[in-house]
Amino acid sequence: MDIKKIEELVQVIEKSSMLDFTIKEGDTKISMSRRGEVGQAGAPVAVSLSTQSTAVQAQDDEECYITSPIVGTFYSSPTPEDAAFVNVGDTVKQGQTVCILEAMKMMNAIESDFDCEIESVLVSNEQKVEFGQPLFRVKRV
């Protein structure tokens, strides 16, 4: 799914009274949720991207990664004052937010596709990341 299509979807959601929206195209799944009340103008939209490629599937003894589903800026915590979503040694549950990627002034919560333990954080806070770039080296649990 290209970025223009995502932008158009966000604009449609912002102008509508929908609170939640999910679309799946191939391996990519995009979920959007409006914060605030129904019909509230200007309420920010939170976008969660989930794709089969966000995690490189691996056998028990092979390395496994959580990768970036988009091009953007990596943030390890929701605000500069808050603690990081995850640290080395943390056990992460499927669906748990591991970081935020900012793309085109939209904050995208990146979630783990499986239960795992964080072995290494491979990027630094506020670093630009590419599509498919490994963000975390993990061990499945």
Backbone as a chain_set.jsonl record, in Angstrom:
{"seq": "MDIKKIEELVQVIEKSSMLDFTIKEGDTKISMSRRGEVGQAGAPVAVSLSTQSTAVQAQDDEECYITSPIVGTFYSSPTPEDAAFVNVGDTVKQGQTVCILEAMKMMNAIESDFDCEIESVLVSNEQKVEFGQPLFRVKRV", "coords": {"N": [[0.858, -1.17, 0.0], [0.629, 2.167, -0.888], [1.981, 5.335, 0.291], [0.427, 7.578, -0.349], [-2.135, 6.536, -0.571], [-2.575, 5.844, 2.079], [-2.504, 8.373, 3.274], [-4.826, 9.474, 2.115], [-6.77, 7.795, 3.242], [-6.534, 8.511, 5.956], [-7.388, 11.167, 5.87], [-10.072, 10.795, 5.116], [-11.033, 9.404, 7.365], [-10.603, 11.348, 9.375], [-12.516, 13.235, 8.667], [-14.854, 11.923, 9.006], [-17.346, 10.311, 11.151], [-16.496, 7.979, 12.139], [-15.033, 5.839, 14.577], [-13.224, 3.756, 14.689], [-11.206, 2.046, 12.311], [-10.201, -0.386, 10.01], [-8.116, -1.797, 7.551], [-7.113, -4.262, 5.247], [-4.651, -5.203, 3.051], [-3.209, -7.408, 1.06], [-0.243, -8.418, 2.605], [-0.262, -6.368, 4.404], [-1.722, -4.628, 7.089], [-3.728, -2.048, 8.21], [-4.698, -0.155, 10.911], [-6.836, 2.292, 12.201], [-7.629, 4.661, 14.69], [-9.761, 6.93, 16.184], [-9.165, 9.461, 18.508], [-11.03, 10.824, 21.106], [-14.376, 12.176, 20.921], [-17.306, 11.066, 19.124], [-17.648, 12.576, 15.994], [-16.223, 14.818, 16.74], [-14.525, 17.57, 15.732], [-11.307, 17.808, 14.319], [-10.076, 15.96, 15.965], [-7.29, 14.03, 16.875], [-5.877, 11.358, 14.929], [-4.922, 8.118, 15.552], [-2.67, 5.841, 14.2], [-2.095, 2.497, 13.541], [0.181, 0.334, 12.269], [0.423, -2.847, 10.933], [2.133, -5.528, 9.724], [2.981, -8.484, 7.953], [5.65, -8.468, 7.337], [6.83, -7.01, 9.367], [8.01, -8.477, 11.272], [10.626, -10.651, 11.06], [10.272, -13.903, 10.437], [11.535, -16.694, 12.247], [13.453, -19.641, 13.031], [13.913, -21.491, 16.141], [16.692, -21.319, 16.819], [17.702, -19.342, 15.194], [18.396, -15.859, 14.382], [16.031, -13.27, 15.065], [13.972, -10.527, 14.146], [12.316, -7.395, 14.821], [11.038, -5.362, 12.471], [10.989, -2.239, 10.621], [7.915, -1.131, 9.353], [7.522, 1.044, 7.774], [8.913, 4.092, 6.324], [10.438, 6.442, 8.4], [10.732, 8.344, 11.49], [12.256, 7.11, 14.359], [11.013, 6.6, 17.61], [11.584, 5.877, 20.937], [9.978, 6.175, 23.128], [6.772, 7.484, 24.329], [6.839, 10.239, 24.948], [9.503, 12.653, 25.39], [10.052, 12.735, 28.13], [9.07, 10.391, 29.208], [9.553, 6.889, 30.063], [11.222, 4.392, 28.041], [9.348, 2.364, 25.714], [10.131, -0.329, 25.555], [12.959, -2.179, 26.826], [16.283, -3.602, 26.656], [16.205, -7.004, 27.451], [13.587, -7.03, 28.302], [10.44, -8.736, 28.346], [8.144, -9.128, 25.816], [4.765, -9.006, 24.879], [2.567, -10.329, 22.349], [1.172, -7.879, 20.252], [1.849, -5.786, 21.894], [2.999, -2.447, 22.197], [6.09, -1.441, 20.893], [7.569, 0.677, 19.986], [7.423, 3.993, 18.514], [6.851, 5.195, 15.284], [7.342, 8.044, 13.451], [5.806, 9.4, 10.692], [5.317, 11.632, 8.201], [4.231, 13.546, 9.995], [2.535, 11.99, 11.465], [1.974, 9.835, 14.145], [2.872, 6.552, 14.506], [2.096, 3.688, 16.119], [4.103, 0.96, 16.725], [3.735, -2.428, 16.913], [4.494, -5.575, 18.469], [4.458, -8.628, 16.684], [4.428, -11.056, 17.857], [5.049, -13.012, 20.873], [7.994, -12.218, 22.632], [11.474, -11.73, 23.623], [13.367, -8.853, 24.168], [16.443, -8.56, 22.753], [18.28, -6.765, 21.722], [18.392, -3.281, 21.021], [18.377, -1.79, 17.993], [18.477, 0.714, 16.84], [18.787, 4.259, 17.431], [17.148, 6.724, 19.515], [15.061, 9.048, 17.837], [16.214, 8.564, 15.403], [16.357, 8.328, 11.846], [14.62, 5.906, 9.972], [14.426, 3.216, 7.607], [12.127, 1.509, 5.374], [11.627, -1.82, 6.268], [13.936, -1.952, 7.768], [15.79, -3.403, 10.418], [14.695, -2.992, 13.734], [14.681, -3.989, 16.322], [16.46, -6.691, 17.765], [15.305, -9.814, 18.546], [14.276, -12.54, 20.691], [12.273, -15.278, 20.343], [9.683, -16.253, 22.603]], "CA": [[0.0, 0.0, 0.0], [1.498, 3.338, -0.966], [1.772, 6.364, 1.305], [-0.669, 8.457, -0.775], [-3.374, 5.85, -0.218], [-2.704, 5.95, 3.534], [-2.881, 9.766, 3.539], [-6.228, 9.638, 1.738], [-7.569, 7.111, 4.256], [-6.508, 9.322, 7.172], [-8.259, 12.328, 5.633], [-11.454, 10.324, 5.15], [-11.362, 9.085, 8.759], [-10.682, 12.591, 10.13], [-13.735, 13.963, 8.302], [-16.033, 11.095, 9.288], [-17.662, 10.09, 12.559], [-16.001, 6.641, 12.51], [-14.062, 5.817, 15.657], [-12.213, 2.757, 14.372], [-11.178, 1.642, 10.914], [-9.134, -1.324, 9.689], [-8.081, -2.256, 6.161], [-6.052, -5.223, 4.998], [-4.322, -5.33, 1.634], [-2.062, -8.315, 0.985], [0.381, -8.67, 3.908], [-0.314, -5.162, 5.211], [-2.966, -4.324, 7.79], [-3.673, -0.718, 8.8], [-5.798, 0.131, 11.829], [-6.876, 3.691, 12.621], [-8.552, 4.888, 15.794], [-9.915, 8.355, 16.485], [-9.228, 9.795, 19.928], [-12.033, 11.863, 21.324], [-15.761, 11.79, 20.817], [-17.845, 10.943, 17.778], [-17.92, 13.83, 15.314], [-15.415, 15.916, 17.255], [-13.656, 18.061, 14.667], [-9.893, 17.98, 14.623], [-9.544, 14.956, 16.886], [-6.172, 13.344, 16.231], [-6.075, 9.975, 14.532], [-3.784, 7.252, 15.821], [-2.585, 4.814, 13.18], [-1.273, 1.349, 13.898], [0.5, -0.474, 11.098], [0.846, -4.205, 11.222], [2.371, -6.241, 8.485], [3.709, -9.735, 8.11], [7.085, -8.214, 7.208], [7.38, -6.287, 10.51], [8.812, -9.424, 12.027], [11.213, -11.69, 10.232], [10.027, -15.174, 11.109], [12.781, -17.438, 12.397], [13.447, -20.866, 13.818], [14.321, -21.259, 17.514], [18.1, -20.99, 16.97], [18.074, -18.267, 14.281], [18.085, -14.515, 14.841], [14.711, -12.785, 14.697], [13.945, -9.072, 14.276], [11.14, -6.578, 14.569], [11.524, -4.419, 11.47], [10.151, -1.076, 10.355], [6.974, -1.303, 8.243], [7.457, 2.302, 7.023], [10.017, 5.038, 6.45], [10.042, 7.451, 9.38], [11.628, 8.655, 12.597], [12.072, 6.175, 15.471], [10.926, 7.123, 18.967], [11.542, 4.763, 21.876], [8.99, 6.446, 24.174], [5.701, 8.355, 23.854], [7.31, 11.617, 25.082], [10.902, 12.648, 25.841], [10.132, 12.557, 29.587], [8.617, 9.052, 29.577], [10.475, 5.758, 29.89], [11.105, 3.684, 26.762], [8.333, 1.312, 25.672], [10.821, -1.58, 25.875], [14.402, -2.134, 27.028], [16.943, -4.896, 26.505], [15.847, -7.937, 28.507], [12.144, -7.025, 28.536], [9.598, -9.695, 27.648], [7.094, -8.404, 25.112], [3.625, -9.825, 24.465], [2.022, -10.034, 21.029], [0.303, -6.717, 20.254], [2.387, -4.735, 22.76], [3.727, -1.396, 21.494], [7.523, -1.473, 21.158], [8.11, 1.987, 19.64], [6.592, 4.832, 17.654], [7.502, 5.718, 14.088], [6.668, 9.222, 12.933], [5.869, 9.545, 9.244], [4.447, 12.707, 7.723], [3.606, 14.148, 11.182], [1.611, 11.034, 12.078], [2.64, 8.911, 15.05], [2.433, 5.194, 14.242], [2.519, 2.742, 17.151], [4.56, -0.3, 16.155], [3.463, -3.489, 17.875], [5.114, -6.872, 18.224], [3.547, -9.61, 16.092], [4.538, -12.304, 18.599], [5.706, -12.924, 22.175], [9.447, -12.291, 22.462], [12.333, -11.02, 24.564], [14.217, -7.893, 23.467], [17.869, -8.841, 22.93], [19.061, -5.59, 21.372], [17.735, -2.181, 20.311], [19.332, -1.582, 16.904], [18.451, 2.113, 16.395], [18.733, 5.211, 18.539], [15.978, 7.593, 19.546], [14.987, 10.103, 16.835], [16.947, 8.173, 14.194], [15.557, 8.059, 10.646], [14.675, 4.498, 9.62], [13.924, 2.851, 6.289], [11.216, 0.377, 5.301], [12.287, -3.113, 6.406], [15.14, -1.872, 8.603], [15.613, -4.012, 11.737], [14.641, -2.062, 14.863], [14.993, -4.751, 17.528], [16.769, -8.114, 17.647], [14.486, -10.445, 19.581], [14.258, -14.0, 20.828], [10.89, -15.737, 20.589], [9.461, -16.986, 23.873]], "C": [[0.902, 1.23, 0.0], [1.065, 4.416, 0.021], [0.629, 7.313, 0.937], [-2.02, 7.854, -0.408], [-3.636, 5.971, 1.289], [-3.133, 7.368, 3.908], [-4.356, 10.005, 3.246], [-7.152, 8.985, 2.761], [-7.652, 7.934, 5.538], [-7.432, 10.524, 7.017], [-9.736, 11.932, 5.687], [-11.888, 10.064, 6.592], [-11.515, 10.367, 9.58], [-11.984, 13.339, 9.869], [-15.005, 13.185, 8.644], [-16.282, 10.997, 10.791], [-17.207, 8.697, 13.016], [-14.982, 6.757, 13.638], [-12.918, 4.85, 15.361], [-12.34, 2.347, 12.92], [-9.99, 0.71, 10.715], [-9.261, -1.728, 8.236], [-6.902, -3.206, 6.018], [-5.884, -5.35, 3.493], [-3.068, -6.188, 1.534], [-1.552, -8.626, 2.376], [0.192, -7.517, 4.873], [-1.7, -4.957, 5.802], [-2.789, -2.959, 8.45], [-4.918, -0.533, 9.647], [-5.703, 1.588, 12.237], [-7.933, 3.826, 13.708], [-8.581, 6.377, 16.098], [-9.959, 8.524, 17.996], [-10.242, 10.901, 20.083], [-13.425, 11.307, 21.12], [-16.209, 11.761, 19.374], [-18.119, 12.326, 17.213], [-17.109, 15.01, 15.793], [-14.425, 16.345, 16.184], [-12.227, 18.187, 15.163], [-9.331, 16.98, 15.61], [-8.421, 14.203, 16.201], [-6.502, 11.89, 15.933], [-4.8, 9.209, 14.845], [-3.802, 6.128, 14.8], [-1.66, 3.722, 13.674], [-1.066, 0.511, 12.657], [0.956, -1.844, 11.549], [1.008, -4.919, 9.902], [3.179, -7.485, 8.762], [5.208, -9.486, 8.081], [7.66, -7.455, 8.398], [8.219, -7.205, 11.377], [9.326, -10.488, 11.072], [11.052, -12.995, 10.997], [11.319, -15.989, 11.155], [12.548, -18.719, 13.186], [13.993, -20.545, 15.203], [15.772, -20.787, 17.636], [18.57, -19.877, 16.033], [17.729, -16.912, 14.888], [16.729, -14.083, 14.304], [14.681, -11.289, 14.988], [12.525, -8.533, 14.201], [11.646, -5.479, 13.652], [10.519, -3.292, 11.248], [9.224, -1.335, 9.17], [6.878, -0.062, 7.348], [8.767, 3.062, 7.144], [9.58, 6.092, 7.446], [11.117, 7.711, 10.402], [11.254, 7.785, 13.78], [12.017, 6.926, 16.794], [10.741, 5.941, 19.92], [10.504, 4.944, 22.973], [7.927, 7.414, 23.647], [6.051, 9.846, 23.938], [8.762, 11.567, 25.561], [11.048, 12.387, 27.341], [9.789, 11.136, 30.031], [9.715, 8.01, 29.371], [10.219, 5.102, 28.536], [10.008, 2.621, 26.863], [8.94, -0.018, 26.087], [12.315, -1.323, 26.035], [14.972, -3.527, 26.815], [16.613, -5.761, 27.713], [14.358, -7.999, 28.801], [11.473, -8.149, 27.752], [8.405, -8.941, 27.097], [6.008, -9.386, 24.692], [3.168, -9.415, 23.066], [1.046, -8.861, 21.151], [0.774, -5.573, 21.136], [3.177, -3.731, 21.932], [5.198, -1.44, 21.905], [8.198, -0.139, 20.833], [7.068, 2.762, 18.86], [7.44, 5.235, 16.464], [6.677, 6.898, 13.588], [6.889, 9.288, 11.435], [4.852, 10.601, 8.85], [3.592, 13.287, 8.859], [2.526, 13.277, 11.801], [2.424, 10.065, 12.929], [2.037, 7.523, 14.872], [2.978, 4.268, 15.327], [2.892, 1.424, 16.472], [4.439, -1.362, 17.245], [4.193, -4.768, 17.481], [4.068, -7.832, 17.675], [3.552, -10.933, 16.846], [5.167, -12.042, 19.958], [7.208, -13.086, 21.973], [10.154, -11.589, 23.607], [13.248, -10.106, 23.759], [15.675, -8.214, 23.78], [18.729, -7.613, 22.668], [18.176, -4.561, 20.683], [18.742, -1.714, 19.272], [19.363, -0.16, 16.356], [18.382, 3.017, 17.614], [17.507, 6.102, 18.418], [16.139, 8.739, 18.546], [15.807, 9.818, 15.575], [15.971, 7.936, 13.055], [15.727, 6.575, 10.305], [14.016, 4.273, 8.266], [12.918, 1.708, 6.413], [12.025, -0.917, 5.399], [13.534, -3.108, 7.272], [14.877, -2.531, 9.95], [15.66, -2.952, 12.837], [15.092, -2.736, 16.158], [15.408, -6.166, 17.136], [16.075, -8.767, 18.83], [14.682, -11.948, 19.603], [12.826, -14.38, 21.148], [10.818, -16.467, 21.915], [8.171, -17.76, 23.774]], "O": [[1.833, 1.321, 0.8], [-0.061, 4.411, 0.519], [-0.068, 7.803, 1.825], [-2.935, 8.563, 0.012], [-4.772, 6.175, 1.717], [-4.012, 7.554, 4.749], [-5.055, 10.655, 4.023], [-8.191, 9.544, 3.112], [-8.721, 8.042, 6.139], [-8.177, 10.859, 7.938], [-10.554, 12.663, 6.247], [-12.983, 10.458, 6.993], [-12.437, 10.477, 10.388], [-12.499, 14.009, 10.764], [-16.106, 13.731, 8.578], [-15.521, 11.535, 11.596], [-17.496, 8.283, 14.139], [-14.163, 7.676, 13.646], [-11.775, 5.102, 15.74], [-13.439, 2.305, 12.366], [-8.894, 0.988, 11.2], [-10.361, -1.971, 7.74], [-5.834, -2.986, 6.59], [-6.847, -5.573, 2.759], [-1.979, -5.736, 1.887], [-2.319, -9.049, 3.241], [0.462, -7.673, 6.064], [-2.714, -5.092, 5.117], [-1.813, -2.736, 9.166], [-6.041, -0.724, 9.181], [-4.625, 2.073, 12.58], [-8.987, 3.193, 13.656], [-7.534, 7.006, 16.252], [-10.697, 7.82, 18.686], [-10.297, 11.819, 19.264], [-13.624, 10.092, 21.145], [-15.575, 12.356, 18.503], [-18.749, 13.155, 17.87], [-17.295, 16.118, 15.289], [-13.574, 15.556, 15.776], [-11.979, 18.62, 16.288], [-8.196, 17.144, 16.056], [-8.576, 13.775, 15.057], [-7.318, 11.275, 16.62], [-3.713, 9.62, 14.439], [-4.848, 5.525, 14.563], [-0.566, 3.997, 14.167], [-2.028, 0.029, 12.058], [1.785, -1.97, 12.45], [0.107, -4.907, 9.062], [3.972, -7.526, 9.703], [5.966, -10.21, 8.726], [8.874, -7.262, 8.453], [9.06, -6.734, 12.143], [8.554, -11.139, 10.369], [11.624, -13.17, 12.073], [12.103, -15.972, 10.206], [11.565, -18.848, 13.915], [14.487, -19.44, 15.426], [16.063, -19.935, 18.475], [19.742, -19.505, 16.079], [16.889, -16.813, 15.783], [16.33, -14.487, 13.212], [15.288, -10.828, 15.955], [11.646, -9.143, 13.592], [12.572, -4.747, 14.003], [9.355, -3.388, 11.638], [9.689, -1.715, 8.095], [6.237, -0.098, 6.297], [9.624, 2.723, 7.96], [8.461, 6.596, 7.352], [12.277, 7.344, 10.209], [10.088, 7.718, 14.167], [12.86, 7.78, 17.071], [9.851, 5.112, 19.73], [10.175, 3.99, 23.677], [8.145, 8.087, 22.639], [5.613, 10.631, 23.097], [9.203, 10.544, 26.083], [12.076, 11.866, 27.774], [10.179, 10.722, 31.122], [10.666, 8.217, 28.617], [9.139, 5.239, 27.96], [9.764, 2.054, 27.929], [8.347, -0.756, 26.875], [12.865, -0.383, 25.461], [14.235, -4.513, 26.796], [16.725, -5.317, 28.856], [13.902, -8.92, 29.479], [11.882, -8.473, 26.637], [7.734, -8.206, 27.821], [6.306, -10.476, 24.204], [3.368, -8.272, 22.656], [0.197, -8.845, 22.042], [0.17, -4.501, 21.131], [3.945, -4.125, 21.054], [5.523, -1.471, 23.092], [9.28, 0.147, 21.346], [5.978, 2.263, 18.58], [8.612, 5.578, 16.616], [5.479, 6.774, 13.336], [8.025, 9.238, 10.964], [3.662, 10.468, 9.138], [2.388, 13.491, 8.703], [1.696, 13.762, 12.571], [3.443, 9.538, 12.481], [0.836, 7.335, 15.063], [4.191, 4.086, 15.437], [2.092, 0.847, 15.735], [4.97, -1.212, 18.346], [4.469, -5.005, 16.305], [2.929, -7.852, 18.141], [2.779, -11.834, 16.523], [5.751, -10.981, 20.181], [7.652, -13.97, 21.241], [9.527, -10.941, 24.445], [13.841, -10.539, 22.771], [16.095, -8.149, 24.936], [19.772, -7.429, 23.296], [17.321, -4.908, 19.868], [19.842, -1.287, 19.623], [20.187, 0.148, 15.495], [17.969, 2.593, 18.693], [16.908, 6.216, 17.348], [17.215, 9.324, 18.425], [16.063, 10.719, 14.778], [14.881, 7.405, 13.268], [16.838, 6.048, 10.344], [13.158, 5.047, 7.841], [12.866, 1.024, 7.435], [13.01, -1.082, 4.679], [14.133, -4.161, 7.49], [13.851, -2.257, 10.574], [16.563, -2.116, 12.862], [15.789, -2.138, 16.978], [14.78, -6.777, 16.271], [16.231, -8.334, 19.972], [15.189, -12.542, 18.652], [12.234, -13.873, 22.101], [11.734, -17.19, 22.306], [7.788, -18.446, 24.722]]}, "num_chains": 1, "name": "protein.A"}
